[in-house]
């Protein structure tokens, strides 16, 4: 009696095993721990709050631990936000209110993320990248951006935007009401932007000129929620 597998069968089995092994080594396997899409304003939940440094004006109640979902607010005294907002201002009191509910909040890191969010949103709007905009905008702002993109598309227009620099992203307002925090940021940037019609002619802006732009944007988030993302909820041109 012949063996159940002849030489040809064994060769094909060996090739199949090799191909499967190569695919697994190149593509990998899902482990359930893959990172979600990047959001520049995402609060870093995985990093524990930094321990208070000498000079930090923070008082923790006995037994108070790191920030955790559903935990009672940690008692604090007003912090010195010098270099971030004006001391004793409404914005400083707003930062105190955020810090009281989320001691891991870092306004300087937020401002850095706001810079990246600004460039990301402006660039995505110019390209008509709805997928990126959806993750960073509130429904109301997203609807406004969508109407503008549709108007541009119906006219056959395209927008070219190049960032030269973002010179400043400063926190100018902070408000906390019913656990909803809103942070307003004023941006000073330099852009090259031009709008072209269907024939490629420039109908607005310039593909060479650098212009100074001031924008005032407001971001919001529910403090203590499981969602770590801040969303853009309002925009206006600054002075």
C-alpha positions as CSV (number, residue, x, y, z in Angstrom):
1,X,0.0,0.0,0.0
2,X,1.2,3.5,-0.9
3,X,1.7,6.1,1.9
4,X,-1.3,8.4,2.4
5,X,0.8,11.4,1.4
6,X,3.0,11.2,-1.6
7,X,6.1,13.5,-2.1
8,X,4.2,16.2,-4.0
9,X,1.6,16.5,-1.2
10,X,4.3,16.9,1.4
11,X,6.0,19.6,-0.6
12,X,2.8,21.6,-1.0
13,X,2.0,21.3,2.8
14,X,5.5,22.5,3.6
15,X,5.0,25.6,1.3
16,X,1.6,26.3,2.9
17,X,3.1,26.3,6.4
18,X,6.0,28.6,5.3
19,X,3.6,31.1,3.7
20,X,1.3,31.2,6.8
21,X,4.4,31.7,9.0
22,X,5.7,34.6,6.8
23,X,2.3,36.3,6.8
24,X,2.0,36.2,10.6
25,X,5.5,37.5,11.0
26,X,4.9,40.5,8.7
27,X,1.3,41.4,9.6
28,X,1.3,40.3,13.2
29,X,-1.8,39.4,15.2
30,X,-4.5,41.4,16.9
31,X,-3.9,41.2,20.6
32,X,-6.7,43.5,21.9
33,X,-4.2,46.2,23.0
34,X,-3.8,48.1,19.7
35,X,-3.6,51.9,20.1
36,X,-6.7,53.9,19.0
37,X,-6.4,56.7,16.4
38,X,-4.1,59.6,17.5
39,X,-5.8,62.6,18.9
40,X,-3.5,65.6,19.7
41,X,-5.8,66.8,22.5
42,X,-6.3,63.4,24.1
43,X,-5.7,63.5,27.9
44,X,-3.0,61.0,28.8
45,X,-5.0,58.7,31.0
46,X,-2.3,56.1,31.1
47,X,0.2,58.4,32.8
48,X,-0.3,58.9,36.6
49,X,-0.4,62.5,37.8
50,X,3.1,63.8,38.6
51,X,4.0,64.1,42.2
52,X,3.9,67.7,43.5
53,X,7.2,69.5,43.2
54,X,8.6,71.9,45.7
55,X,6.7,75.2,45.4
56,X,3.6,73.5,43.9
57,X,0.6,74.9,45.7
58,X,-1.3,71.7,46.1
59,X,-2.8,70.2,49.3
60,X,-4.1,66.6,49.2
61,X,-6.5,65.3,51.8
62,X,-5.2,62.4,53.9
63,X,-5.7,59.2,52.1
64,X,-6.3,60.9,48.7
65,X,-4.9,58.9,45.8
66,X,-4.3,59.4,42.1
67,X,-7.1,60.5,39.9
68,X,-9.5,57.8,39.0
69,X,-12.9,57.6,37.3
70,X,-15.8,58.4,39.7
71,X,-13.4,59.4,42.5
72,X,-14.3,62.4,44.7
73,X,-12.5,65.7,43.8
74,X,-9.2,66.2,45.5
75,X,-9.1,69.2,47.7
76,X,-6.7,71.9,46.5
77,X,-5.8,75.5,47.1
78,X,-5.3,77.8,44.1
79,X,-2.2,77.1,42.2
80,X,0.3,79.5,40.7
81,X,-0.5,79.5,37.0
82,X,2.1,82.1,36.2
83,X,3.3,81.8,32.6
84,X,0.0,80.1,31.6
85,X,-2.7,82.6,32.5
86,X,-2.9,85.8,34.6
87,X,-2.8,85.0,38.3
88,X,-6.1,85.6,40.1
89,X,-7.9,85.8,36.8
90,X,-11.1,84.1,35.8
91,X,-9.0,81.7,33.6
92,X,-6.8,80.9,36.6
93,X,-9.9,80.1,38.7
94,X,-11.1,77.9,35.8
95,X,-7.8,76.0,35.8
96,X,-8.1,75.5,39.6
97,X,-11.6,74.0,39.0
98,X,-10.3,71.6,36.4
99,X,-7.3,70.6,38.5
100,X,-9.6,70.0,41.5
101,X,-11.5,67.4,39.5
102,X,-8.6,66.0,37.5
103,X,-5.2,66.5,39.3
104,X,-3.3,65.1,36.3
105,X,-4.4,68.0,34.0
106,X,-1.4,69.9,32.6
107,X,-2.4,73.2,30.9
108,X,1.1,73.5,29.3
109,X,0.7,70.1,27.7
110,X,-2.8,71.0,26.7
111,X,-1.5,74.2,24.9
112,X,1.1,72.1,23.0
113,X,-1.6,69.7,21.9
114,X,-3.8,72.6,20.9
115,X,-1.1,73.8,18.5
116,X,-1.1,70.4,16.8
117,X,-4.9,70.2,16.8
118,X,-5.0,73.7,15.1
119,X,-2.7,72.7,12.3
120,X,-4.4,69.3,11.9
121,X,-7.9,70.8,11.7
122,X,-7.0,73.7,9.4
123,X,-5.1,71.3,7.1
124,X,-7.9,68.7,7.1
125,X,-10.5,71.4,6.3
126,X,-8.4,72.6,3.3
127,X,-8.2,69.0,2.0
128,X,-11.9,68.2,2.7
129,X,-10.7,65.4,5.0
130,X,-14.0,64.7,6.8
131,X,-12.8,61.6,8.6
132,X,-10.1,63.6,10.5
133,X,-12.4,66.5,11.2
134,X,-15.1,64.2,12.7
135,X,-12.8,63.0,15.5
136,X,-11.9,66.6,16.6
137,X,-15.0,68.7,16.2
138,X,-18.3,68.9,18.0
139,X,-21.4,68.1,16.0
140,X,-22.3,71.8,15.6
141,X,-18.8,72.8,14.4
142,X,-18.6,69.8,12.2
143,X,-21.9,70.7,10.5
144,X,-20.5,74.2,9.8
145,X,-17.3,72.9,8.3
146,X,-19.3,70.4,6.2
147,X,-21.5,73.1,4.7
148,X,-18.4,75.1,3.8
149,X,-16.7,72.1,2.2
150,X,-19.8,71.2,0.2
151,X,-20.2,74.8,-1.0
152,X,-16.5,74.7,-2.1
153,X,-16.9,71.3,-3.9
154,X,-20.0,72.4,-5.7
155,X,-18.1,75.4,-7.0
156,X,-15.3,73.2,-8.1
157,X,-12.8,75.0,-5.9
158,X,-9.8,73.6,-4.1
159,X,-7.8,75.1,-1.2
160,X,-4.0,75.0,-0.7
161,X,-2.8,75.7,2.8
162,X,0.8,75.6,4.1
163,X,1.7,76.4,7.7
164,X,4.8,78.6,8.0
165,X,4.7,78.7,11.7
166,X,2.4,78.8,14.8
167,X,3.9,81.6,16.8
168,X,1.7,81.3,19.8
169,X,-1.1,79.3,21.3
170,X,-2.2,80.9,24.6
171,X,-5.0,80.0,26.9
172,X,-7.2,83.1,27.2
173,X,-10.3,81.7,28.9
174,X,-11.3,78.8,31.1
175,X,-14.8,78.0,32.2
176,X,-16.2,75.0,34.2
177,X,-19.9,74.5,34.5
178,X,-21.6,71.2,35.6
179,X,-18.4,69.3,35.0
180,X,-18.1,70.6,31.4
181,X,-14.8,72.4,31.0
182,X,-14.2,74.8,28.1
183,X,-10.8,76.2,27.3
184,X,-10.4,79.1,24.9
185,X,-7.1,79.4,23.0
186,X,-5.9,82.3,20.9
187,X,-3.6,81.3,18.0
188,X,-1.1,83.5,16.2
189,X,0.1,81.8,13.0
190,X,1.6,82.5,9.6
191,X,0.0,80.7,6.7
192,X,0.2,80.5,2.9
193,X,-3.2,79.9,1.6
194,X,-4.9,80.1,-1.9
195,X,-8.2,79.0,-3.3
196,X,-8.4,77.9,-6.9
197,X,-11.4,77.5,-9.2
198,X,-12.1,74.5,-11.4
199,X,-9.7,75.9,-14.1
200,X,-6.9,76.2,-11.6
201,X,-6.9,80.0,-11.4
202,X,-6.4,81.6,-8.0
203,X,-9.7,83.2,-6.8
204,X,-8.7,84.0,-3.3
205,X,-5.4,84.3,-1.3
206,X,-2.0,83.8,-2.8
207,X,0.2,80.7,-3.4
208,X,3.3,82.8,-2.4
209,X,2.3,85.4,0.1
210,X,2.7,84.7,3.9
211,X,-0.2,86.1,5.9
212,X,-0.6,86.6,9.7
213,X,-3.6,84.9,11.0
214,X,-5.3,85.2,14.5
215,X,-7.9,82.7,15.5
216,X,-9.7,82.1,18.7
217,X,-10.9,78.5,19.3
218,X,-12.7,76.9,22.2
219,X,-12.4,73.3,23.2
220,X,-14.6,71.4,25.6
221,X,-14.7,68.1,27.5
222,X,-16.7,66.6,30.3
223,X,-14.4,66.2,33.3
224,X,-14.2,62.8,34.9
225,X,-15.7,61.1,31.9
226,X,-14.1,58.0,30.3
227,X,-13.7,59.8,27.0
228,X,-10.3,61.6,27.2
229,X,-10.8,63.7,24.1
230,X,-11.3,67.4,23.9
231,X,-13.4,68.7,21.0
232,X,-13.5,72.0,19.2
233,X,-16.9,73.6,20.0
234,X,-16.5,77.2,18.7
235,X,-14.3,79.2,16.4
236,X,-13.9,82.9,15.7
237,X,-11.4,85.2,14.0
238,X,-9.3,87.1,16.6
239,X,-8.1,90.6,16.6
